[in-house]
Amino acid sequence: MGRGHGQMPQADSDDDLGGLGGRGDRLAPVLRPVRAGNGFEEALEQILQVVRLGLVPGGERLPSERELAERLGISRVTLREVLKVLQDQGLVESRRGRYGGTFVLPRADAGGEDELRRRIEKVDMEDVLRFREVLEVGAAGLCAAHGLTAEQEDRLREALARTQDAPLADYRRLDTLLHLTLAELGGSPSLTAQYAAVRATVNDLLDCIPLLVRNLEHSQRQHAALVEAVLDGDADGAREMMREHCGGTAALLRGFLA
């Protein structure tokens, strides 16, 4: 899509999955300590979200067992049980050796289009889209109204820039990261967790429709206006732009899938 789809910068800090809570830590919006009593289930939910959101793309390695266990607040025994489930489902694979670890499998290896269609069969699309809009509009307003630190402003600008430089194959993953960054900067961990969950379902829906260059160009103009409103402290403008942006996505999904 015009200038927005050249080659992505190489060796970017966004691809450094290590470093607990670092500025380039793209997993921070999703991974958090689980509650006692449901450690296995909640850890499985969170790592599934990491995979479904594309925060670790197909072919890339998840953080080490030590780091994942530390971030989730579970034992490595429990973590290995979680990873075994993901491996049995064809979502990840374990590799041995110096450059081994747990690697996310490309989506095609995890069931392809038939699996995606099966996954969305029972999704209440209208409910998902409305909830997504409420969360996104709220997060945009919070960021603009409360203001961001200089470091947070840089994070938001960088997330926007990555979508502008993304090739088509990476666009949806980097679009997800931009929206997750905005949700996280809203300052409510509960909102961020709810948004990560609903965005995973939105991505399943989006994966069932084609990428349309005209739509992506329009989305990029909306992204730029949204970020500008947030940085200017224009809460009403940020909310309105996000509402418009969510409406465009909803219209496409309804058109293709309803």
KESE-27035 format. One record per atom (N, C-alpha, C): y, z, x; residue number from 1. Coordinates in Angstrom, 3 decimals, decimal comma. Each point is the difference from the previous one (the first is absolute). Last residue first. Layout:
          y          z          x     i
          Y          Z          X   NUM
...
% end
This chain:
          y          z          x     i
    -12,009      7,752    -21,098   258
     -0,062      0,583     -1,353   258
     -0,824     -0,897     -0,928   258
      1,042     -1,066      4,743   257
     -1,156      0,858     -0,293   257
     -0,101      0,505     -1,432   257
      3,544     -2,961      2,066   256
     -1,282     -0,434      0,552   256
     -1,197      0,755     -0,575   256
      4,502      1,049     -1,416   255
     -0,222     -1,419     -0,177   255
     -1,367     -0,465      0,466   255
      1,455      4,478      0,709   254
     -0,315     -0,249     -1,404   254
     -0,329     -1,479     -0,219   254
      1,435      1,202      4,260   253
     -1,330      0,546     -0,266   253
     -0,399     -0,223     -1,455   253
      4,376     -1,262      1,327   252
     -1,019     -0,838      0,631   252
     -1,406      0,479     -0,341   252
      3,619      2,624     -1,472   251
     -0,049     -1,258     -0,733   251
     -1,060     -0,933      0,579   251
      0,910      4,105      2,199   250
     -0,717      0,213     -1,251   250
     -0,139     -1,315     -0,773   250
      2,630      0,023      3,901   249
     -1,428      0,112      0,322   249
     -0,822      0,138     -1,267   249
      4,639      0,015     -0,539   248
     -0,465     -1,299      0,443   248
     -1,482      0,004      0,337   248
      2,130      4,085     -1,129   247
     -0,150     -0,868     -1,156   247
     -0,498     -1,380      0,370   247
      1,115      3,153      3,351   246
     -1,277      0,334     -0,639   246
     -0,255     -0,900     -1,200   246
      4,170     -0,478      2,076   245
     -1,077     -0,426      0,902   245
     -1,368      0,276     -0,610   245
      3,852      1,578     -2,249   244
     -0,085     -1,466     -0,071   244
     -1,163     -0,521      0,837   244
      0,950      4,551      0,282   243
     -0,515     -0,301     -1,342   243
     -0,173     -1,514     -0,177   243
      2,048      1,530      3,922   242
     -1,442      0,268      0,019   242
     -0,618     -0,311     -1,359   242
      4,641     -0,372      0,370   241
     -0,650     -1,047      0,778   241
     -1,512      0,213      0,050   241
      2,622      3,294     -2,135   240
      0,020     -1,248     -0,764   240
     -0,710     -1,116      0,751   240
      0,560      4,202      2,153   239
     -0,945      0,092     -1,129   239
     -0,073     -1,323     -0,766   239
      3,141      0,316      3,464   238
     -1,361      0,018      0,541   238
     -1,031      0,047     -1,122   238
      4,579      0,334     -1,141   237
     -0,337     -1,338      0,466   237
     -1,417     -0,086      0,523   237
      1,677      4,215     -1,219   236
     -0,152     -0,844     -1,188   236
     -0,408     -1,419      0,391   236
      0,961      3,056      3,500   235
     -1,225      0,353     -0,710   235
     -0,223     -0,890     -1,222   235
      2,634     -0,412      4,702   234
      0,227     -0,474     -1,371   234
     -1,268      0,225     -0,819   234
      1,028      0,689      4,898   233
      0,055      1,155     -0,877   233
      0,259     -0,356     -1,452   233
     -0,710     -2,891      3,991   232
      1,378      0,217     -0,440   232
      0,143      1,224     -0,892   232
     -4,252     -1,443      1,561   231
      0,780      0,382      1,178   231
      1,465      0,261     -0,350   231
     -2,890     -1,568     -3,423   230
     -0,445      1,316      0,462   230
      0,868      0,473      1,160   230
      0,709     -4,356     -1,584   229
      0,472      0,992     -0,970   229
     -0,381      1,415      0,438   229
     -1,611     -3,601      2,590   228
      1,450      0,128      0,154   228
      0,557      1,063     -0,950   228
     -4,530     -1,155     -0,393   227
      0,234      0,793      1,209   227
      1,494      0,200      0,219   227
     -1,185     -2,819     -3,558   226
     -0,456      1,370     -0,254   226
      0,290      0,898      1,200   226
      0,782     -4,626      0,357   225
      1,017      0,634     -0,846   225
     -0,346      1,455     -0,280   225
     -3,151     -2,563      2,387   224
      1,214      0,164      0,807   224
      1,093      0,705     -0,811   224
     -4,024     -1,116     -2,227   223
     -0,223      1,047      0,997   223
      1,283      0,276      0,785   223
      0,037     -3,629     -2,978   222
      0,051      1,277     -0,705   222
     -0,198      1,167      0,962   222
     -0,496     -4,324      1,693   221
      1,413      0,220     -0,330   221
      0,173      1,339     -0,723   221
     -4,367     -1,339      0,920   220
      0,692      0,387      1,223   220
      1,488      0,213     -0,237   220
     -2,743     -1,588     -3,528   219
     -0,282      1,400      0,299   219
      0,754      0,461      1,234   219
      0,177     -4,551     -1,124   218
      0,783      0,791     -0,944   218
     -0,187      1,491      0,283   218
     -2,606     -2,938      2,460   217
      1,394     -0,153      0,406   217
      0,915      0,837     -0,903   217
     -4,534     -0,232     -1,110   216
      0,206      0,832      1,185   216
      1,440     -0,106      0,502   216
     -1,361     -2,730     -3,637   215
      0,067      1,402     -0,392   215
      0,284      0,901      1,199   215
     -0,722     -4,568      0,805   214
      1,261      0,170     -0,749   214
      0,180      1,462     -0,398   214
     -4,079     -1,228      2,034   213
      1,106      0,064      0,954   213
      1,331      0,208     -0,713   213
     -4,851      1,703     -1,577   212
      0,912     -1,081     -0,350   212
      1,254      0,110      0,865   212
     -5,501      1,727     -0,218   211
      1,314      0,236      0,604   211
      0,871     -1,217     -0,290   211
     -4,137      1,334     -3,376   210
      0,412     -0,679      1,238   210
      1,346      0,505      0,519   210
     -3,615      3,149     -2,665   209
      0,911     -1,103     -0,320   209
      0,472     -0,637      1,296   209
     -2,873      3,855     -0,158   208
     -0,654     -0,924     -0,925   208
      0,911     -1,159     -0,409   208
      1,300      3,767      2,762   207
     -0,977     -0,783      0,754   207
     -0,725     -1,021     -0,874   207
      3,084      3,165     -1,860   206
      0,684     -1,069      0,729   206
     -0,977     -0,887      0,763   206
     -1,665      3,856     -2,225   205
      0,448     -1,007     -0,960   205
      0,647     -1,182      0,719   205
     -1,241      3,651      2,609   204
     -1,216     -0,640     -0,516   204
      0,367     -1,098     -1,001   204
      3,502      2,654      1,588   203
     -0,451     -0,962      1,004   203
     -1,294     -0,693     -0,417   203
      1,701      3,473     -2,713   202
      0,863     -1,181     -0,089   202
     -0,453     -1,061      1,003   202
     -2,121      4,143      0,233   201
     -0,448     -0,760     -1,165   201
      0,842     -1,256     -0,192   201
      1,255      2,906      3,408   200
     -1,324     -0,527      0,333   200
     -0,534     -0,834     -1,163   200
      3,997      2,379     -0,613   199
      0,197     -1,236      0,760   199
     -1,333     -0,605      0,401   199
      0,121      4,199     -2,162   198
      0,252     -1,092     -0,940   198
      0,193     -1,317      0,737   198
     -0,700      3,876      2,630   197
     -1,154     -0,232     -0,870   197
      0,242     -1,188     -0,930   197
      3,517      1,470      2,786   196
     -1,062     -0,615      0,813   196
     -1,201     -0,340     -0,868   196
      3,527      2,403     -2,013   195
      0,322     -1,403      0,211   195
     -1,087     -0,699      0,820   195
     -0,344      4,624     -0,715   194
     -0,228     -0,724     -1,251   194
      0,292     -1,486      0,178   194
      0,931      2,809      3,628   193
     -1,450     -0,046     -0,238   193
     -0,314     -0,783     -1,268   193
      4,550      0,789      1,035   192
     -0,602     -0,914      0,968   192
     -1,492     -0,155     -0,247   192
      2,397      3,167     -2,540   191
      0,328     -1,365     -0,416   191
     -0,673     -1,006      0,928   191
     -0,429      4,472      1,185   190
     -0,759     -0,272     -1,227   190
      0,264     -1,416     -0,502   190
      2,451      1,667      3,751   189
     -1,387     -0,336      0,329   189
     -0,840     -0,316     -1,233   189
      5,352     -0,512      0,724   188
     -0,950      0,704     -0,866   188
     -1,417     -0,408      0,361   188
      4,145     -1,869      1,948   187
     -0,060      1,432      0,287   187
     -0,931      0,800     -0,877   187
      1,392     -4,914      0,731   186
      0,546      0,691     -1,155   186
     -0,091      1,509      0,111   186
     -1,928     -3,186      3,087   185
      1,358      0,452      0,330   185
      0,694      0,652     -1,189   185
     -4,349     -1,953     -0,510   184
     -0,078      1,166      0,883   184
      1,395      0,565      0,293   184
     -0,324     -4,011     -2,495   183
     -0,521      1,136     -0,767   183
     -0,022      1,272      0,847   183
      1,205     -4,006      2,129   182
      1,044      0,426     -0,925   182
     -0,459      1,206     -0,815   182
     -3,146     -2,001      2,805   181
      1,042      0,653      0,796   181
      1,107      0,525     -0,906   181
     -3,377     -2,590     -1,948   180
     -0,492      1,340      0,334   180
      1,038      0,772      0,819   180
      0,914     -4,499     -0,983   179
      0,091      0,815     -1,211   179
     -0,501      1,425      0,243   179
     -0,363     -3,101      3,549   178
      1,414      0,195     -0,335   178
      0,128      0,926     -1,207   178
     -4,333     -1,331      1,253   177
      0,558      0,980      0,938   177
      1,477      0,264     -0,271   177
     -2,181     -3,392     -2,495   176
     -0,501      1,329     -0,374   176
      0,601      1,075      0,894   176
      0,866     -4,413      1,144   175
      0,746      0,344     -1,213   175
     -0,418      1,387     -0,482   175
     -2,419     -1,808      3,463   174
      1,281      0,491      0,488   174
      0,958      0,303     -1,153   174
     -4,270     -1,800     -1,006   173
     -0,195      1,265      0,721   173
      1,345      0,578      0,425   173
     -0,046     -4,258     -1,985   172
     -0,232      1,068     -0,976   172
     -0,213      1,346      0,670   172
      0,656     -3,951      2,762   171
      1,165      0,391     -0,797   171
     -0,285      1,183     -0,917   171
     -2,758     -2,622      3,332   170
      0,304      1,417      0,191   170
      1,055      0,522     -0,970   170
     -1,525     -4,623      0,121   169
     -1,232      0,791     -0,019   169
      0,259      1,493      0,100   169
      3,584     -3,274      0,345   168
     -0,518      0,201     -1,358   168
     -1,202      0,924     -0,041   168
      3,343      0,795      3,997   167
     -0,693     -1,198     -0,485   167
     -0,619      0,303     -1,362   167
      4,397      2,724      1,788   166
     -1,449     -0,028     -0,204   166
     -0,524     -1,388     -0,354   166
      4,599      2,063      0,840   165
     -0,619     -0,726      1,105   165
     -1,491     -0,242     -0,205   165
      2,688      2,462     -3,124   164
      0,728     -1,253      0,193   164
     -0,636     -0,857      1,091   164
     -1,612      4,370     -0,921   163
     -0,352     -0,898     -1,102   163
      0,676     -1,348      0,180   163
      1,017      3,318      3,121   162
     -1,384     -0,461      0,163   162
     -0,431     -0,905     -1,152   162
      4,259      2,140     -0,105   161
     -0,038     -1,097      0,973   161
     -1,412     -0,542      0,168   161
      0,679      3,843     -2,726   160
      0,522     -1,211     -0,625   160
     -0,116     -1,186      0,946   160
     -1,119      4,170      1,708   159
     -1,006     -0,392     -0,985   159
      0,429     -1,272     -0,726   159
      3,055      1,945      2,987   158
     -1,118     -0,608      0,721   158
     -1,081     -0,476     -0,961   158
      3,694      2,383     -1,742   157
      0,419     -1,318      0,474   157
     -1,164     -0,725      0,696   157
     -0,715      4,438     -1,324   156
      0,099     -0,867     -1,165   156
      0,400     -1,413      0,408   156
     -0,119      3,324      3,344   155
     -1,352     -0,273     -0,502   155
      0,034     -0,972     -1,166   155
      4,107      1,573      1,671   154
     -0,626     -0,961      0,913   154
     -1,409     -0,359     -0,461   154
      2,271      3,361     -2,346   153
      0,623     -1,299     -0,254   153
     -0,620     -1,078      0,881   153
     -1,305      4,413      0,766   152
     -0,593     -0,520     -1,229   152
      0,598     -1,356     -0,375   152
      1,820      2,277      3,687   151
     -1,362     -0,445      0,307   151
     -0,672     -0,586     -1,235   151
      4,266      1,911     -0,507   150
      0,090     -1,237      0,788   150
     -1,385     -0,538      0,320   150
      0,189      2,885     -4,374   149
      0,437      0,229      1,368   149
      0,071     -1,334      0,734   149
      0,744      0,206     -5,350   148
     -1,036     -0,024      1,027   148
      0,609      0,353      1,349   148
      1,160      0,828     -5,740   147
      0,364     -0,483      1,320   147
     -1,146      0,121      0,996   147
      0,509      0,989     -4,941   146
     -0,089      1,102      0,954   146
      0,396     -0,422      1,404   146
     -0,036     -3,177     -3,641   145
      0,820      1,138     -0,415   145
      0,037      1,098      1,052   145
     -2,717     -3,938      0,601   144
      1,421     -0,339      0,006   144
      0,872      1,218     -0,290   144
     -4,717      0,452     -0,153   143
      0,421     -0,356      1,362   143
      1,501     -0,255      0,061   143
     -1,955      0,787     -4,256   142
      0,022      1,205      0,834   142
      0,518     -0,305      1,400   142
     -0,684     -3,612     -2,990   141
      1,159      0,811     -0,357   141
      0,125      1,251      0,838   141
     -3,798     -2,721      0,564   140
      1,193     -0,711      0,466   140
      1,261      0,808     -0,307   140
     -4,098      1,623     -1,663   139
      0,082      0,143      1,458   139
      1,254     -0,680      0,545   139
     -0,959     -0,468     -4,628   138
      0,368      1,363      0,348   138
      0,168      0,196      1,491   138
     -1,601     -4,103     -1,576   137
      1,408      0,141     -0,355   137
      0,490      1,403      0,356   137
     -4,565     -0,828      0,618   136
      0,809     -0,779      0,941   136
      1,495      0,155     -0,291   136
     -3,173      2,070     -2,931   135
     -0,034      0,603      1,333   135
      0,938     -0,726      0,970   135
     -0,513     -1,754     -4,385   134
      0,612      1,326     -0,065   134
      0,093      0,617      1,394   134
     -2,320     -4,094     -0,447   133
      1,448     -0,164     -0,116   133
      0,712      1,348     -0,023   133
     -4,741     -0,026      0,007   132
      0,524     -0,471      1,284   132
      1,524     -0,111     -0,065   132
     -2,240      0,947     -3,949   131
      0,017      1,170      0,873   131
      0,568     -0,372      1,361   131
     -0,620     -3,480     -3,074   130
      1,068      0,895     -0,449   130
      0,114      1,219      0,908   130
     -3,495     -3,089      0,791   129
      1,298     -0,596      0,305   129
      1,157      0,900     -0,423   129
     -4,496      1,316     -1,002   128
      0,227     -0,029      1,449   128
      1,408     -0,506      0,319   128
     -1,416     -0,160     -4,481   127
      0,197      1,382      0,430   127
      0,334      0,054      1,484   127
     -1,164     -4,158     -1,807   126
      1,312      0,423     -0,482   126
      0,309      1,431      0,438   126
     -4,311     -1,830      0,976   125
      1,076     -0,576      0,815   125
      1,376      0,473     -0,447   125
     -4,909      2,037     -0,089   124
      1,031     -0,152     -1,028   124
      1,262     -0,480      0,706   124
     -5,279     -0,620      1,645   123
      1,348      0,487      0,298   123
      0,916     -0,247     -1,193   123
     -4,769     -1,253      0,715   122
      0,321      1,112     -0,882   122
      1,376      0,605      0,275   122
     -1,650     -3,817      2,507   121
     -0,442     -0,225     -1,377   121
      0,481      1,081     -0,955   121
      0,496     -0,605      4,983   120
      1,141      0,088     -0,909   120
     -0,387     -0,140     -1,468   120
     -3,224     -0,186      3,631   119
      0,759      1,230      0,190   119
      1,136      0,135     -1,020   119
     -2,710     -3,941      0,267   118
     -0,748      1,115     -0,580   118
      0,823      1,279      0,047   118
      1,759     -3,775      2,085   117
      0,029     -0,159     -1,449   117
     -0,734      1,144     -0,688   117
     -0,164     -0,168      4,692   116
      1,350      0,315     -0,471   116
      0,079     -0,080     -1,513   116
     -3,998     -1,336      2,064   115
      0,154      1,454      0,065   115
      1,379      0,417     -0,498   115
     -0,885     -4,580      0,368   114
     -0,799      0,582     -1,083   114
      0,139      1,512     -0,031   114
      2,047     -2,427      3,544   113
      0,722     -0,092     -1,271   113
     -0,789      0,616     -1,153   113
     -1,573      1,795      4,710   112
      0,745     -1,181     -0,350   112
      0,613      0,050     -1,388   112
     -2,964      3,077      2,923   111
     -0,298     -0,410     -1,360   111
      0,777     -1,208     -0,481   111
      0,335      2,138      4,396   110
     -0,206      1,145     -0,884   110
     -0,148     -0,420     -1,459   110
      0,989     -2,886      3,779   109
     -1,284      0,613      0,316   109
     -0,322      1,158     -0,931   109
      4,164     -2,296     -0,252   108
     -1,069     -0,917     -0,396   108
     -1,375      0,588      0,249   108
      3,989      2,306      1,410   107
     -0,291      0,122     -1,429   107
     -1,158     -0,907     -0,427   107
      0,096      1,826      5,024   106
      0,849     -0,880     -0,818   106
     -0,443      0,045     -1,447   106
     -1,010      4,319      2,885   105
     -0,503     -1,362     -0,138   105
      0,988     -0,844     -0,808   105
      0,766      4,447      3,322   104
      0,095     -0,492     -1,374   104
     -0,483     -1,446     -0,043   104
     -1,632      3,821      3,640   103
      0,874     -1,144     -0,234   103
     -0,033     -0,410     -1,471   103
     -1,158      4,263      3,733   102
     -0,236     -0,446     -1,366   102
      1,028     -1,057     -0,344   102
     -1,891      0,866      5,088   101
      0,705      0,780     -1,006   101
     -0,382     -0,497     -1,378   101
     -0,020     -1,671      5,748   100
     -0,600      0,209     -1,306   100
      0,874      0,833     -0,921   100
      0,144     -1,735      4,798    99
      1,008     -0,407     -0,979    99
     -0,531      0,140     -1,423    99
     -2,763      1,301      3,602    98
      1,317      0,425      0,466    98
      1,099     -0,320     -1,017    98
     -4,855      0,388     -2,114    97
      0,522     -0,498      1,264    97
      1,413      0,449      0,267    97
     -2,468     -1,038     -4,963    96
     -0,175      0,878      1,150    96
      0,671     -0,594      1,234    96
      0,887     -0,358     -5,617    95
     -0,339     -0,719      1,225    95
     -0,067      0,988      1,146    95
      0,005     -0,320     -5,862    94
      0,078      0,819      1,207    94
     -0,443     -0,822      1,198    94
      2,370     -1,413     -4,988    93
     -1,197     -0,017      0,830    93
      0,250      0,823      1,254    93
      1,932     -0,746     -5,562    92
      0,230      0,232      1,427    92
     -1,322     -0,182      0,740    92
      0,174     -0,943     -4,617    91
      1,443      0,013      0,247    91
      0,347      0,191      1,470    91
     -4,341     -0,041     -2,757    90
      0,416     -1,227      0,660    90
      1,471     -0,093      0,299    90
     -2,816      3,664     -1,910    89
      0,686     -0,862     -0,963    89
      0,503     -1,304      0,631    89
     -2,100      3,395      2,622    88
     -1,003     -0,439     -0,983    88
      0,602     -0,955     -1,030    88
      2,873      2,043      3,115    87
     -0,853     -0,982      0,670    87
     -1,042     -0,541     -0,973    87
      2,781      3,449     -1,463    86
      0,778     -1,221      0,150    86
     -0,822     -1,104      0,664    86
     -1,945      4,262     -0,351    85
      0,158     -0,594     -1,332    85
      0,746     -1,329      0,098    85
     -0,362      2,528      3,907    84
     -1,298     -0,583     -0,351    84
      0,055     -0,651     -1,384    84
      3,718      2,447      1,549    83
     -0,088     -1,311      0,654    83
     -1,317     -0,690     -0,307    83
      0,584      4,415     -1,580    82
      0,942     -0,904     -0,660    82
     -0,120     -1,406      0,577    82
     -2,435      3,381      2,072    81
     -0,589     -0,292     -1,313    81
      0,886     -0,973     -0,779    81
      1,604      1,638      4,066    80
     -1,071     -0,984      0,228    80
     -0,715     -0,355     -1,298    80
      3,303      3,389     -0,091    79
      0,598     -1,309      0,205    79
     -1,076     -1,062      0,195    79
     -1,345      4,489     -0,277    78
      0,418     -0,520     -1,303    78
      0,594     -1,398      0,143    78
     -1,082      2,144      3,956    77
     -1,238     -0,247     -0,755    77
      0,341     -0,597     -1,362    77
      3,436      1,512      2,791    76
     -0,449     -1,344      0,375    76
     -1,317     -0,339     -0,691    76
      3,456      3,363     -2,411    75
     -0,864     -0,019      1,181    75
     -0,408     -1,431      0,311    75
      4,750      0,953     -2,398    74
     -1,430      0,130     -0,304    74
     -0,785     -0,002      1,301    74
      4,914     -0,891     -1,014    73
     -0,362      1,409     -0,071    73
     -1,437      0,226     -0,394    73
      2,777     -4,139      0,841    72
     -0,514      0,310     -1,331    72
     -0,359      1,473     -0,157    72
      1,590     -1,722      4,170    71
      1,005     -0,335     -1,003    71
     -0,439      0,404     -1,404    71
     -3,007      0,563      3,636    70
      1,153      0,887      0,144    70
      1,024     -0,253     -1,098    70
     -3,764     -2,821      0,289    69
     -0,407      1,335     -0,446    69
      1,173      0,971      0,060    69
      0,693     -4,342      1,703    68
     -0,155     -0,016     -1,457    68
     -0,364      1,382     -0,530    68
      0,236     -0,568      4,695    67
      1,321     -0,056     -0,631    67
     -0,105      0,026     -1,520    67
     -4,024     -0,074      2,499    66
      0,740      1,231      0,271    66
      1,340     -0,006     -0,718    66
     -2,662     -3,884     -0,130    65
     -0,534      1,065     -0,857    65
      0,786      1,290      0,198    65
      2,708     -4,437      1,108    64
     -1,228      0,651      0,459    64
     -0,461      1,061     -0,990    64
      2,861     -4,087     -1,953    63
      0,194      1,036      1,015    63
     -1,332      0,664      0,349    63
     -0,607     -4,868     -1,742    62
      0,570      1,220     -0,544    62
      0,309      0,970      1,139    62
     -0,145     -5,401      0,735    61
     -0,742      1,260      0,093    61
      0,751      1,122     -0,694    61
     -0,064     -5,619     -1,020    60
      0,597      1,056      0,817    60
     -0,779      1,303     -0,138    60
     -1,098     -4,020     -2,453    59
     -0,188     -0,273      1,422    59
      0,595      1,054      0,902    59
      2,038     -0,537     -4,840    58
     -1,355     -0,378      0,373    58
     -0,087     -0,380      1,459    58
      4,028      3,272     -1,170    57
     -0,498     -1,309     -0,431    57
     -1,445     -0,243      0,425    57
      2,836      4,432     -1,245    56
     -0,759     -0,444      1,168    56
     -0,635     -1,328     -0,404    56
      2,668      1,399     -3,125    55
      0,733      0,687      1,059    55
     -0,697     -0,161      1,341    55
     -1,057     -1,699     -4,668    54
      0,154     -0,836      1,178    54
      0,772      0,662      1,114    54
     -1,533      1,625     -4,484    53
      1,416     -0,333      0,184    53
      0,223     -0,920      1,196    53
     -4,345      1,668     -0,966    52
      0,424     -0,850     -1,114    52
      1,463     -0,414      0,100    52
     -1,880      3,017      3,261    51
     -0,652     -1,305      0,071    51
      0,548     -0,932     -1,078    51
      1,529      4,438      0,037    50
      0,410     -0,631      1,258    50
     -0,565     -1,419      0,078    50
     -1,446      2,683     -3,554    49
      1,356     -0,505     -0,200    49
      0,517     -0,693      1,252    49
     -4,145      2,148      0,257    48
     -0,102     -1,198     -0,839    48
      1,380     -0,600     -0,247    48
     -0,169      4,075      2,148    47
     -0,365     -1,073      0,928    47
     -0,233     -1,300     -0,767    47
      1,034      3,837     -2,560    46
      1,115     -0,359      0,875    46
     -0,355     -1,142      0,944    46
     -3,339      1,798     -2,930    45
      1,077     -0,647     -0,760    45
      1,105     -0,487      0,934    45
     -3,444      2,605      1,848    44
     -0,480     -1,346     -0,337    44
      1,084     -0,771     -0,746    44
      0,851      4,478      0,896    43
      0,049     -0,767      1,246    43
     -0,458     -1,442     -0,246    43
     -0,332      3,017     -3,549    42
      1,393     -0,347      0,254    42
      0,159     -0,790      1,300    42
     -4,348      1,567     -1,220    41
      0,500     -0,944     -0,988    41
      1,436     -0,439      0,300    41
     -2,040      3,353      2,758    40
     -0,676     -1,295      0,131    40
      0,625     -1,037     -0,921    40
      1,608      4,490     -0,289    39
      0,327     -0,658      1,261    39
     -0,611     -1,378      0,135    39
      0,590      3,691     -3,579    38
     -0,277     -1,422     -0,236    38
      0,272     -0,824      1,256    38
      0,324      4,782      0,151    37
     -0,865     -0,164     -1,156    37
     -0,373     -1,440     -0,275    37
      4,639      1,454      2,422    36
     -1,324      0,624      0,130    36
     -0,784     -0,228     -1,284    36
      3,734     -3,576      1,388    35
     -0,099      1,347     -0,550    35
     -1,427      0,527      0,145    35
      2,419     -3,609      3,464    34
     -0,615      0,088     -1,325    34
     -0,055      1,455     -0,444    34
      3,608     -2,635      3,434    33
     -1,095      0,974     -0,104    33
     -0,526      0,101     -1,436    33
      2,033     -4,669      1,369    32
      0,560      1,354     -0,043    32
     -1,157      0,978     -0,129    32
      1,386     -5,718      0,170    31
     -0,873      1,042      0,558    31
      0,711      1,342      0,046    31
      2,378     -3,855     -1,713    30
     -1,279      0,150     -0,711    30
     -0,815      1,176      0,504    30
      4,363     -1,540      1,787    29
      0,167      0,171     -1,451    29
     -1,291      0,315     -0,745    29
      0,008     -0,792      4,871    28
      0,577      1,272     -0,445    28
      0,167      0,112     -1,513    28
     -1,550     -3,778      2,948    27
     -0,954      0,707     -0,851    27
      0,590      1,274     -0,609    27
      2,188     -2,994      3,221    26
     -0,069     -0,617     -1,326    26
     -0,969      0,701     -0,937    26
      3,058      1,169      4,480    25
     -1,262      0,398     -0,619    25
     -0,085     -0,523     -1,422    25
      3,534     -0,112      3,646    24
     -0,698     -1,214     -0,367    24
     -1,297      0,268     -0,734    24
      2,737      3,618      1,497    23
      0,874     -0,857     -0,775    23
     -0,701     -1,272     -0,458    23
     -3,075      4,305      0,770    22
      0,992     -0,738      0,771    22
      0,788     -0,952     -0,871    22
     -3,819      3,245     -1,010    21
      1,337      0,092     -0,573    21
      1,064     -0,736      0,767    21
     -4,262      0,584      2,673    20
      0,133      0,656     -1,292    20
      1,454      0,054     -0,423    20
     -2,728     -3,285      3,248    19
      1,260      0,713     -0,032    19
      0,259      0,631     -1,333    19
     -2,846     -4,621      0,508    18
     -0,081      1,373      0,478    18
      1,325      0,702     -0,145    18
     -0,757     -4,629     -1,002    17
     -0,498      0,868     -1,061    17
     -0,107      1,439      0,452    17
      2,872     -4,559      1,189    16
     -0,523      1,165      0,693    16
     -0,421      1,023     -1,045    16
      2,185     -4,181     -0,981    15
     -1,432     -0,132      0,175    15
     -0,602      1,138      0,803    15
      4,684     -0,478     -0,886    14
     -0,654      0,187     -1,288    14
     -1,511     -0,057      0,144    14
      3,057     -0,919      3,598    13
     -0,373      1,402     -0,139    13
     -0,702      0,269     -1,309    13
     -0,369     -4,847      2,345    12
      0,990      0,804     -0,704    12
     -0,468      1,429     -0,142    12
     -1,668     -4,442      2,160    11
      0,048      1,320      0,632    11
      1,059      0,884     -0,619    11
      0,955     -4,905     -1,290    10
     -1,224      0,564      0,548    10
      0,252      1,385      0,570    10
      2,453     -2,975     -4,177     9
      0,133      0,529      1,348     9
     -1,301      0,627      0,452     9
     -0,221     -3,950     -3,574     8
      0,354      1,408      0,060     8
      0,154      0,432      1,444     8
      0,947     -5,060     -1,870     7
     -1,026      0,866      0,565     7
      0,483      1,441      0,041     7
      2,081     -2,939     -3,776     6
     -0,323     -0,364      1,358     6
     -1,073      0,924      0,508     6
      2,396     -0,282     -4,536     5
     -1,418     -0,031      0,322     5
     -0,260     -0,675      1,326     5
      4,404      0,697     -2,194     4
     -0,723      1,241     -0,188     4
     -1,448     -0,054      0,392     4
      3,301     -3,626     -0,072     3
      0,014      0,776      1,232     3
     -0,873      1,224     -0,106     3
     -1,301     -3,359     -3,583     2
      1,193     -0,101      0,823     2
     -0,122      0,818      1,264     2
     -3,985      0,477     -2,482     1
      1,196      0,000     -0,826     1
      1,248      0,000      0,862     1
% end
